[in-house]
């Protein structure tokens, strides 16, 4: 397991360029990432990070507790990948 975590950090460390908001490839990349998520995780990330709703509003809309929103939005190891963080700003 330790090797897998180390590998994930290596991939993130290799990210040197974050695409600009209007970059068409960015939409393709985000779509590919979202397609790999479960519907529950996808809904929370889209509402919170792309639509800009706060955790409480997302929870109310999806009828789940705030803690559920937080746990589903947090990737293992904590923090968003740099590319997703840049998109949500």
PEHUSUL-V725313 format. One record per pair of residues at least 24 apart in sequence whose ideal C-beta (glycine too) atoms are under 7 Angstrom apart, sorted by the first residue. I is the first residue (numbers start at 1). J is the second residue. D is the distance in whole Angstrom. If there is no record, write none. Layout:
i=I j=J d=D
i=I j=J d=D
This chain:
i=5 j=77 d=7
i=12 j=81 d=7
i=12 j=82 d=7
i=15 j=82 d=5
i=15 j=83 d=7
i=18 j=82 d=6
i=18 j=83 d=6
i=18 j=86 d=4
i=26 j=87 d=7
i=29 j=83 d=7
i=30 j=87 d=6
i=40 j=72 d=6
i=41 j=72 d=5
i=44 j=69 d=6
i=44 j=72 d=5
i=44 j=73 d=5
i=45 j=73 d=6
i=48 j=73 d=6
i=49 j=84 d=7
i=49 j=88 d=4
i=50 j=88 d=7
